[in-house]
Amino acid sequence: MTIEPGARCTICDAGASGIIVTQGHGRIGKLDVDCPSIIRFGQMTQDEIFISHEAAMAGITFENHSKTDPPVTLRYFGPDVHAKMPAVGDHTRL
């Protein structure tokens, strides 16, 4: 999924997930997110969030506040959130 600069989209999922922002800045739900280029010892960052099951089912809005680049995120889900996900190694069975 690519969210163009200045755009927003809402995503519904079947369960909770975690997100790590690796590029860009904006908003996910009610939280500001930003990927810092330098993190100093003890500094708080805004690059990781958790989306609860209830919020995921209701839909979370992603907003890109950048003027030039799309955000890049890593999303990870618990077991059985997406029943049709391929298993590790399925790509070798083709």
Backbone as ProteinMPNN parsed JSONL, in Angstrom:
{"seq_chain_A": "MTIEPGARCTICDAGASGIIVTQGHGRIGKLDVDCPSIIRFGQMTQDEIFISHEAAMAGITFENHSKTDPPVTLRYFGPDVHAKMPAVGDHTRL", "coords_chain_A": {"N_chain_A": [[0.839, -1.162, 0.0], [0.599, 2.167, -0.859], [0.722, 5.418, 0.298], [0.199, 8.418, -0.952], [1.944, 11.628, -0.8], [0.387, 13.879, 1.415], [-2.012, 12.511, 1.38], [-4.618, 10.268, 2.684], [-5.779, 7.182, 4.12], [-8.043, 4.578, 5.131], [-7.814, 1.598, 6.949], [-9.066, -1.602, 7.598], [-8.655, -4.368, 9.711], [-8.59, -7.843, 10.69], [-7.669, -8.277, 13.219], [-5.439, -7.46, 15.993], [-2.387, -5.519, 15.607], [1.088, -4.642, 15.234], [3.115, -1.812, 14.491], [5.981, -0.564, 12.9], [7.576, 2.339, 12.028], [9.603, 3.061, 9.358], [10.338, 4.97, 7.57], [9.497, 8.317, 6.849], [6.745, 10.501, 7.94], [3.77, 11.273, 9.769], [0.43, 10.498, 10.589], [-1.154, 7.971, 12.469], [-4.152, 6.745, 13.144], [-4.968, 8.293, 16.131], [-2.431, 9.031, 16.749], [0.66, 10.748, 16.326], [3.252, 9.936, 14.079], [6.69, 9.284, 13.358], [9.772, 8.814, 11.711], [12.787, 8.926, 13.055], [16.02, 10.229, 12.103], [18.245, 10.208, 13.658], [18.736, 8.882, 16.855], [19.01, 9.748, 20.143], [20.486, 8.672, 23.25], [18.123, 7.786, 25.649], [16.143, 9.318, 24.5], [12.765, 9.761, 23.565], [10.858, 8.186, 21.032], [8.689, 8.279, 18.116], [8.05, 6.065, 16.56], [6.943, 3.534, 16.766], [3.938, 1.716, 17.133], [1.003, 0.212, 18.589], [-1.847, -1.458, 17.475], [-4.953, -2.045, 18.673], [-7.238, -4.875, 18.848], [-9.937, -4.066, 18.738], [-9.724, -1.448, 17.659], [-8.545, -2.061, 15.186], [-10.577, -3.551, 13.94], [-12.555, -1.593, 13.73], [-11.344, 0.212, 12.054], [-8.485, 1.956, 11.027], [-7.074, 5.086, 10.416], [-4.6, 6.134, 8.209], [-2.342, 8.718, 7.686], [-0.386, 10.658, 5.488], [1.959, 13.018, 6.043], [4.063, 14.04, 4.684], [5.719, 15.99, 2.149], [6.91, 14.957, -0.046], [7.581, 12.156, 0.003], [6.421, 8.704, 0.291], [5.204, 7.058, 3.29], [7.011, 4.439, 4.973], [6.377, 1.37, 6.371], [6.583, -1.32, 8.734], [4.506, -3.914, 9.312], [3.198, -6.112, 11.694], [1.477, -9.064, 12.616], [-0.517, -10.98, 14.936], [-0.938, -14.574, 15.489], [-3.235, -16.253, 13.317], [-4.686, -13.987, 12.503], [-4.965, -13.263, 9.827], [-6.328, -15.522, 7.911], [-5.734, -16.543, 5.353], [-3.076, -16.159, 4.8], [0.121, -16.845, 3.354], [2.27, -19.55, 4.312], [5.531, -19.65, 5.866], [8.017, -20.34, 3.547], [6.292, -21.207, 1.545], [6.611, -20.069, -0.973], [8.552, -21.581, -2.231], [7.353, -23.819, -3.137], [6.171, -23.677, -5.601]], "CA_chain_A": [[0.0, 0.0, 0.0], [1.328, 3.43, -0.899], [-0.077, 6.602, 0.588], [0.885, 9.547, -1.568], [2.085, 12.797, 0.063], [-0.827, 14.634, 1.671], [-3.202, 11.658, 1.298], [-4.978, 9.436, 3.835], [-6.615, 6.021, 3.828], [-8.473, 3.839, 6.314], [-7.621, 0.161, 6.786], [-9.689, -2.476, 8.596], [-8.026, -5.679, 9.814], [-9.324, -8.811, 11.507], [-7.071, -8.417, 14.54], [-4.43, -6.51, 16.441], [-1.107, -5.518, 14.903], [2.099, -3.686, 15.635], [3.673, -1.09, 13.338], [7.241, 0.166, 13.056], [7.758, 3.294, 10.933], [11.014, 3.078, 8.962], [10.564, 6.159, 6.74], [8.394, 9.243, 6.723], [6.049, 10.988, 9.115], [2.349, 11.51, 9.568], [-0.454, 10.16, 11.688], [-1.858, 6.696, 12.388], [-5.202, 6.918, 14.144], [-4.816, 9.548, 16.883], [-1.024, 9.19, 17.132], [1.659, 11.233, 15.385], [4.361, 9.001, 13.885], [7.839, 9.882, 12.688], [10.97, 7.987, 11.725], [13.926, 9.817, 13.251], [17.269, 9.825, 11.459], [19.202, 9.989, 14.741], [18.1, 8.732, 18.163], [19.959, 9.917, 21.233], [20.215, 7.853, 24.422], [17.06, 8.295, 26.499], [15.167, 10.083, 23.728], [11.54, 9.067, 23.179], [10.592, 8.252, 19.599], [7.301, 8.09, 17.696], [8.149, 5.192, 15.398], [6.304, 2.239, 17.011], [2.608, 1.776, 17.738], [0.223, -1.017, 18.658], [-3.253, -1.265, 17.132], [-5.752, -3.049, 19.377], [-8.212, -5.627, 18.05], [-11.126, -3.228, 18.548], [-9.395, -0.364, 16.728], [-8.316, -2.658, 13.863], [-11.873, -3.912, 13.375], [-13.281, -0.357, 13.422], [-10.631, 0.899, 10.974], [-7.46, 2.921, 11.426], [-6.735, 6.003, 9.326], [-3.19, 6.449, 8.006], [-2.173, 9.995, 6.992], [0.981, 10.987, 5.107], [2.176, 14.456, 6.166], [5.241, 14.412, 3.906], [5.457, 16.699, 0.893], [7.595, 14.313, -1.174], [7.785, 10.705, 0.055], [5.438, 7.868, 0.992], [5.724, 6.432, 4.501], [7.345, 3.019, 4.873], [6.13, 0.761, 7.671], [6.601, -2.771, 8.894], [3.337, -4.3, 10.121], [3.249, -7.511, 12.104], [0.206, -9.523, 13.154], [-0.508, -12.187, 15.742], [-1.371, -15.763, 14.759], [-4.637, -16.407, 12.914], [-5.369, -12.741, 12.166], [-5.304, -13.387, 8.414], [-6.371, -16.968, 7.687], [-5.238, -16.935, 4.027], [-1.673, -15.766, 4.625], [0.989, -17.976, 3.039], [3.188, -19.985, 5.36], [6.942, -19.469, 5.55], [8.493, -21.362, 2.636], [5.32, -21.536, 0.49], [7.083, -19.598, -2.281], [9.426, -22.591, -2.832], [6.536, -24.947, -3.567], [5.548, -23.411, -6.915]], "C_chain_A": [[0.892, 1.236, 0.0], [0.361, 4.562, -0.624], [0.711, 7.795, 0.077], [0.98, 10.732, -0.601], [0.775, 13.572, 0.171], [-2.103, 13.805, 1.684], [-3.445, 10.915, 2.6], [-5.796, 8.256, 3.35], [-6.952, 5.327, 5.135], [-8.4, 2.355, 6.022], [-8.317, -0.562, 7.938], [-8.978, -3.822, 8.559], [-8.834, -6.548, 10.756], [-8.75, -8.964, 12.907], [-6.011, -7.381, 14.807], [-3.156, -6.608, 15.613], [-0.172, -4.508, 15.544], [2.676, -3.047, 14.382], [4.975, -0.432, 13.755], [7.391, 1.05, 11.818], [9.245, 3.359, 10.61], [11.351, 4.242, 8.032], [9.313, 7.009, 6.771], [7.815, 9.691, 8.047], [4.597, 11.272, 8.759], [1.568, 11.16, 10.81], [-1.065, 8.796, 11.416], [-2.881, 6.724, 13.513], [-5.047, 8.273, 14.8], [-3.366, 9.885, 17.2], [-0.173, 9.76, 16.005], [2.765, 10.194, 15.3], [5.455, 9.684, 13.085], [9.01, 8.922, 12.793], [12.172, 8.918, 11.88], [15.167, 9.305, 12.523], [18.361, 9.564, 12.486], [18.423, 9.892, 16.047], [19.184, 8.842, 19.229], [19.53, 9.073, 22.437], [19.16, 8.528, 25.296], [15.973, 9.068, 25.773], [13.951, 9.215, 23.395], [11.336, 9.234, 21.673], [9.109, 8.012, 19.337], [7.254, 7.145, 16.502], [7.548, 3.803, 15.606], [4.94, 2.449, 17.638], [1.991, 0.387, 17.742], [-1.218, -0.666, 18.337], [-4.045, -2.395, 17.789], [-6.725, -3.743, 18.426], [-9.432, -4.765, 17.738], [-10.868, -2.114, 17.537], [-9.192, -0.899, 15.317], [-9.63, -3.008, 13.183], [-12.67, -2.672, 12.958], [-12.654, 0.392, 12.251], [-9.7, 1.96, 11.513], [-7.114, 3.779, 10.213], [-5.251, 6.313, 9.35], [-3.134, 7.757, 7.215], [-0.693, 10.221, 6.704], [1.138, 12.506, 5.142], [3.409, 14.935, 5.399], [4.825, 15.182, 2.661], [6.04, 15.967, -0.313], [7.583, 12.793, -1.168], [6.63, 9.96, 0.707], [6.04, 7.332, 2.284], [6.05, 4.964, 4.235], [7.172, 2.441, 6.278], [6.285, -0.749, 7.592], [5.439, -3.096, 9.808], [3.463, -5.774, 10.455], [1.975, -7.851, 12.868], [0.408, -10.748, 14.032], [-0.995, -13.366, 14.916], [-2.875, -15.715, 14.469], [-5.382, -15.105, 12.647], [-5.829, -12.787, 10.71], [-5.194, -14.863, 8.042], [-5.746, -17.399, 6.359], [-3.798, -16.511, 3.767], [-0.836, -16.984, 4.265], [1.896, -18.306, 4.224], [4.62, -19.703, 4.913], [7.377, -20.638, 4.656], [7.524, -21.724, 1.522], [5.81, -21.098, -0.897], [7.971, -20.644, -2.98], [8.636, -23.765, -3.405], [5.879, -24.75, -4.925], [6.072, -24.3, -8.004]], "O_chain_A": [[1.836, 1.324, 0.785], [-0.698, 4.651, -1.245], [1.764, 8.135, 0.616], [0.176, 10.829, 0.326], [0.136, 13.883, -0.834], [-3.176, 14.338, 1.97], [-2.608, 10.921, 3.503], [-6.432, 8.319, 2.298], [-6.236, 5.468, 6.126], [-8.864, 1.896, 4.979], [-8.175, -0.184, 9.101], [-8.726, -4.358, 7.479], [-9.66, -6.053, 11.523], [-9.3, -9.717, 13.71], [-5.718, -6.534, 13.964], [-2.877, -7.637, 14.997], [-0.597, -3.634, 16.3], [2.719, -3.678, 13.325], [5.067, 0.176, 14.821], [7.337, 0.559, 10.691], [10.058, 3.672, 11.479], [12.523, 4.476, 7.736], [8.198, 6.49, 6.725], [8.3, 9.331, 9.119], [4.252, 11.484, 7.596], [1.97, 11.473, 11.93], [-1.448, 8.489, 10.287], [-2.523, 6.728, 14.691], [-4.999, 9.295, 14.114], [-3.088, 10.898, 17.84], [-0.269, 9.311, 14.863], [3.175, 9.633, 16.316], [5.19, 10.547, 12.248], [9.219, 8.292, 13.83], [12.535, 9.622, 10.938], [15.343, 8.099, 12.349], [19.291, 8.798, 12.232], [17.551, 10.718, 16.317], [20.165, 8.099, 19.202], [18.344, 8.796, 22.614], [19.289, 9.703, 25.641], [14.971, 9.437, 26.386], [14.102, 8.063, 22.989], [11.61, 10.297, 21.115], [8.37, 7.594, 20.228], [6.515, 7.38, 15.546], [7.633, 2.966, 14.707], [4.788, 3.253, 18.558], [2.407, -0.497, 16.992], [-1.756, 0.309, 18.862], [-3.824, -3.569, 17.488], [-6.998, -3.248, 17.332], [-9.905, -4.739, 16.601], [-11.695, -1.864, 16.66], [-9.616, -0.267, 14.35], [-9.785, -2.789, 11.982], [-13.377, -2.697, 11.951], [-13.342, 1.122, 11.537], [-10.084, 2.768, 12.358], [-6.888, 3.261, 9.119], [-4.705, 6.706, 10.381], [-3.802, 7.891, 6.19], [0.154, 10.003, 7.571], [0.511, 13.207, 4.348], [3.758, 16.113, 5.464], [3.701, 15.035, 2.179], [5.724, 16.293, -1.457], [7.576, 12.184, -2.238], [5.939, 10.504, 1.568], [7.256, 7.167, 2.374], [5.439, 4.328, 3.377], [7.74, 2.947, 7.245], [6.138, -1.361, 6.534], [5.379, -2.62, 10.942], [3.797, -6.588, 9.594], [1.464, -7.052, 13.652], [1.395, -11.47, 13.883], [-1.418, -13.192, 13.774], [-3.666, -15.207, 15.264], [-6.61, -15.117, 12.572], [-6.954, -12.394, 10.399], [-4.093, -15.388, 7.878], [-5.27, -18.529, 6.254], [-3.354, -16.507, 2.619], [-1.058, -18.061, 4.819], [2.235, -17.437, 5.027], [4.886, -19.538, 3.722], [7.125, -21.796, 4.986], [7.892, -22.483, 0.625], [5.444, -21.718, -1.896], [8.124, -20.596, -4.201], [9.205, -24.615, -4.089], [5.094, -25.597, -5.351], [5.641, -24.189, -9.152]]}, "name": "protein", "num_of_chains": 1, "seq": "MTIEPGARCTICDAGASGIIVTQGHGRIGKLDVDCPSIIRFGQMTQDEIFISHEAAMAGITFENHSKTDPPVTLRYFGPDVHAKMPAVGDHTRL"}
